[in-house]
Amino acid sequence: MVSQLYYLLRSRADGSYLVARPHGNRDPGQPLSTGFLLVFTADYDALSYLNAHAPELSDKFAIETIAAASLKPLISRWDFQGLGMVSDPRLPQVEFFNRS
């Protein structure tokens, strides 16, 4: 059985993942949310995303491959709000899914 693979961007400096944090009116006394883990369906999409939106940081991130079955435990372990599935890295078009 072949498992679906996904691609994540991970900082070479501190090991943190690239996330999207929602805008909005948050109380200044509240901590920043952990955000949504950005997930790509192809390694070249992850590279395109970086090159399009933060080319100066492209050498600071590595692509990490993860099986679909490992996404939920990763999201729980890092306490992300959910995941953001990037369908078009250039625009970008992202579909957000809450963890709950």
PLY file of the C-alpha trace (Angstrom):
ply
format ascii 1.0
element vertex 100
property float x
property float y
property float z
element edge 99
property int vertex1
property int vertex2
end_header
0.00 0.00 0.00
1.35 3.42 -0.99
0.92 6.22 1.50
0.31 9.83 0.46
3.35 11.98 1.14
3.30 15.65 2.08
6.06 18.21 2.23
6.76 20.71 4.99
9.22 23.56 5.28
11.40 23.41 8.37
13.88 25.99 9.62
17.51 24.92 9.45
18.27 27.26 12.37
15.86 26.11 15.07
13.83 23.22 13.62
10.51 25.07 13.67
8.00 24.56 10.87
6.67 27.21 8.52
3.19 28.17 9.70
0.42 30.61 8.82
-0.99 32.71 11.64
-4.43 34.21 11.11
-4.90 37.96 11.20
-7.57 39.41 13.35
-8.34 41.35 16.41
-6.53 39.57 19.15
-6.23 40.82 22.68
-2.71 42.25 23.15
-2.47 40.35 26.44
-2.98 37.01 24.68
0.01 35.06 23.34
0.40 34.53 19.59
-1.39 31.48 18.27
0.71 28.53 17.20
-0.85 28.84 13.76
-1.56 26.43 10.95
1.15 24.10 9.68
1.68 24.75 5.96
1.57 21.52 3.95
2.47 21.03 0.29
1.65 18.12 -2.04
4.98 18.34 -3.91
8.50 19.32 -2.93
8.74 21.75 -5.85
5.57 23.51 -4.62
7.24 24.12 -1.27
10.31 25.56 -3.03
8.10 27.69 -5.30
6.30 29.07 -2.25
9.56 30.15 -0.64
11.01 31.56 -3.85
7.84 33.54 -4.57
7.19 34.97 -1.10
10.51 34.99 0.75
13.42 34.40 -1.63
15.88 35.82 0.91
14.94 32.99 3.30
14.99 30.11 0.83
18.37 28.84 2.01
17.23 28.95 5.64
14.61 26.20 5.19
14.76 22.53 4.34
12.00 20.38 2.89
10.78 17.60 5.14
8.72 14.69 3.82
5.96 13.25 5.99
3.38 10.49 5.49
-0.28 11.40 5.80
-0.66 9.15 8.85
2.01 11.16 10.67
0.40 14.58 10.18
-2.14 14.38 12.99
0.43 13.34 15.65
2.78 16.10 14.46
0.03 18.72 14.69
-0.84 17.55 18.20
2.78 17.36 19.37
3.55 20.92 18.23
0.10 22.15 19.32
-0.77 23.71 15.94
-4.32 25.01 15.39
-4.55 22.81 12.30
-3.04 22.62 8.87
-3.03 24.80 5.80
-3.00 22.79 2.58
-1.31 24.91 -0.08
-2.87 24.23 -3.48
-1.21 27.07 -5.41
2.11 28.27 -4.02
2.41 31.32 -6.27
-0.86 33.11 -5.36
-0.95 31.49 -2.61
-4.16 29.54 -2.28
-4.40 27.78 1.06
-7.25 25.72 2.48
-7.25 25.72 6.28
-8.38 22.79 8.43
-8.85 23.15 12.20
-7.43 20.45 14.41
-10.70 19.93 16.27
0 1
1 2
2 3
3 4
4 5
5 6
6 7
7 8
8 9
9 10
10 11
11 12
12 13
13 14
14 15
15 16
16 17
17 18
18 19
19 20
20 21
21 22
22 23
23 24
24 25
25 26
26 27
27 28
28 29
29 30
30 31
31 32
32 33
33 34
34 35
35 36
36 37
37 38
38 39
39 40
40 41
41 42
42 43
43 44
44 45
45 46
46 47
47 48
48 49
49 50
50 51
51 52
52 53
53 54
54 55
55 56
56 57
57 58
58 59
59 60
60 61
61 62
62 63
63 64
64 65
65 66
66 67
67 68
68 69
69 70
70 71
71 72
72 73
73 74
74 75
75 76
76 77
77 78
78 79
79 80
80 81
81 82
82 83
83 84
84 85
85 86
86 87
87 88
88 89
89 90
90 91
91 92
92 93
93 94
94 95
95 96
96 97
97 98
98 99
